[in-house]
Amino acid sequence: MSKLESKGALGDTMSYGLQLGDLVSWSEWMIVDNDIAEVVYYGTIIDKVAKIMGGRPVRVIMVACSKTGDIISLSPFQLRVEETN
């Protein structure tokens, strides 16, 4: 049997490319008039934290949403870094 080793939080590898202050986008799908619509949101990364979910650490990215001003927790797998000048 092999020993279990901690190799960091789930999502650490994806979050290495994300820096505080980066402009990011993510999509949410919703039903509008009996049709599926994709809504794209933009925001700024304000923190990267590890939370315990399901008994193991998971990397969570805290983002300030540009549209609502809310601070939301997102998975690094959901985020795309946007180009800025």
C-alpha positions in Angstrom: 0.0 0.0 0.0 1.2 3.5 -0.7 1.1 6.3 1.8 -1.2 9.2 1.2 0.7 12.4 0.7 -0.5 16.0 0.7 0.4 17.6 -2.6 -1.4 20.8 -1.9 -5.0 21.9 -2.4 -7.1 20.9 -5.3 -6.8 23.6 -7.9 -3.4 24.8 -6.9 -1.9 24.1 -10.3 -4.6 26.1 -12.1 -4.3 29.0 -9.6 -0.5 29.5 -10.1 -1.2 31.5 -13.2 -3.7 33.8 -11.4 -2.3 36.8 -9.6 -4.0 39.3 -7.2 -5.4 42.2 -9.2 -5.8 40.2 -12.4 -8.9 40.9 -14.5 -10.8 37.7 -15.0 -14.0 36.5 -16.6 -16.4 33.5 -16.0 -19.6 32.3 -17.5 -22.9 31.3 -15.9 -25.7 29.5 -17.9 -29.3 30.3 -17.3 -32.7 29.7 -19.0 -34.2 32.8 -20.6 -37.5 32.5 -22.5 -37.2 28.7 -22.7 -33.7 29.0 -24.2 -30.2 28.6 -22.7 -28.2 31.8 -22.4 -24.6 32.3 -21.4 -23.9 35.4 -19.3 -20.3 36.5 -19.0 -19.1 38.3 -15.8 -15.9 40.2 -15.2 -14.1 40.9 -11.9 -10.8 41.4 -10.2 -9.0 38.7 -8.1 -8.7 39.9 -4.5 -7.5 36.8 -2.7 -6.6 33.1 -3.1 -7.5 30.9 -0.2 -7.7 27.2 0.6 -11.0 25.9 2.1 -11.7 22.4 3.5 -14.4 20.8 1.3 -15.2 17.2 1.5 -12.4 16.6 3.9 -9.6 18.0 1.7 -8.2 21.4 0.9 -9.6 23.1 -2.2 -8.2 26.3 -3.7 -10.8 29.1 -4.0 -10.4 32.4 -5.7 -12.1 35.4 -4.2 -13.2 37.8 -6.9 -14.8 41.3 -6.8 -17.5 41.2 -9.4 -17.5 44.3 -11.6 -21.2 44.1 -12.3 -22.6 43.7 -8.8 -19.7 44.7 -6.6 -20.1 41.5 -4.6 -17.2 39.4 -3.4 -17.7 35.9 -4.6 -15.8 32.6 -4.3 -15.0 30.8 -7.5 -13.1 27.8 -8.6 -9.9 28.5 -10.5 -11.2 26.1 -13.2 -14.0 28.6 -13.9 -11.8 31.6 -14.5 -10.2 33.0 -17.7 -7.6 35.8 -17.4 -8.5 38.8 -19.6 -5.9 40.8 -21.5 -5.3 44.4 -20.3 -3.2 47.1 -21.7 
